[in-house]
Amino acid sequence: MEGGKPAWVWFGELFGELPPEDCIDDFTVSFSWFQNKFRVLPAHALEETVQIYARDYIMMLLSTALFTDKSGARVHLRWLPYVADLDGLGKYSWASATLSWLYRCLCRVANRNVKNLSGPLSLLQSWIFWCFSAFRPRGFDAILWPLAARWGRFLPSSDEKGPRVIATRHRLDRLTGDNFIWMPYSNLEVIQVVHPDILRPDHTLLWKSTTALIYFVAIEWHQVDRVLSQLGGVQHIPEPAINIDFLLSKDGRGPTR
């Protein structure tokens, strides 16, 4: 950690105290400790206290929503260097890092021996509902900001899993190119709720960039140069696909660490 400072010393400085030992596992803290300890910001709190509560919220958001793993209930200390400087959080590309982690989790679950999918699943669900109209649940017509909030109250059916899987596979088999919406955010109803700064030309160029997506040791490739015409660009002859098998073998776990 910072200048060789022990992680738990830094934690105590940033949060004012250490969690009890039964809430600590290696370099993680139980989500419930964070949630219960910093549940409600005291009235008339000093700026120092406000910053502590902000760090708590951000640590929980990063560990259990954007970059969640299969535990789903642990907050990792890897985020301490970031929440230590709240003013500097905006200089990082959190969106691309989140997308990198989602790609990596999808790669893992493609292994037939892996049964559970982790990662930012709310992002994956939102993408599916926005781009595949055939899979959208009914009754969610109001477009909100952030756009993923449109599906915030969606609850999957509690019906038996088997028939639902068969029906979903059948719908996937019947999909055609016309059933996929490449640019759902260009819809006028969507543009009306999106902040104009997000749709600036220099920002939209990022969507069409063929580049690396990096989340710590997880490095994925944004191979978008094959669908530029579908994204409103000019399609050129794409370069050969990059072999990133070596990068996919590095995920910070076990011997790849």
Beta strands, then each sheet from edge to edge (+ up, - down):
strand 1: 24-25
strand 2: 28-30
strand 3: 74-76
strand 4: 211-215
strand 5: 218-222
sheet 1: 1+ 2- 3+
sheet 2: 4+ 5-
end
